[in-house]
């Protein structure tokens, strides 16, 4: 099942992060029904927009909750 609205996909990603702490591209693919390239691109966009943060690089990259400003 593919989730149509980008805002709904962001909510799913944030809920996954709240529950599991990290989100990988394959996790996001499974949640949203997007292909690998689209899922990776959208997670990068969310990261660039400041919705989430990332850690690691290449095949070890994971996405995490953005730290709150103190």
N, C-alpha and C positions, 0 to 999 in steps of 0.2 A: 504494500500500500504506500503510495507516494503522498506526502503532506504538501499541499499546494501553496499555502501562504508562508512567505519567508518569516513573518512574525511568529507564526505557530512553530516553525522549525527552531527559531531562537528560544522560544519557551521550552521546547523539548530538550534542547541542549543544556539550558540552565538548570532544568529539573534533574537531568542526568548528572550534571556536575555537583549539584547539591547532595544527591544520593551517593555518588561514587567517587567524587573528588577529582577524577580525570576523565577526559573524553578523547578517544582516538578517532581517526578518520573512519575506520571500519565500524566503530560504534555508531557514529553519526550516520553512516550509510544505512545501517540496519534500522535506526530510529526513523529516518526520513524517507527511505526508498530512493535516494539520489545515487547516482553512479559515483565512482571514486573521484574522478576529476572535479565534478560539480560539488561534491561534499567537501573536498579539500579546499576548493576556491572559496566556498561560502564560509568555512571556518576561518580562513585567512581574513576575509572581509569582516567578520564579527570581531576578530582580534584587532584589526586596523581601526575599527570604529570604537574600540574600547569596551565592547560588551563582555569580552572574555580575554584571557591572557594565554600565552603559550610558553612551553618549556621544552628544551631539547632541540634537536635538529634532525633533518632527514627522516629516516624510517623510525627514529626514536622520538619524534615530536609528539607531544601531548598537549591538550588544551585544558586549562584550569580556570577556576573562578578568578575574576579580577580582584585584587586586593583592594579593600576599601581605603580611601584616603584618610589619613589621620591628622 
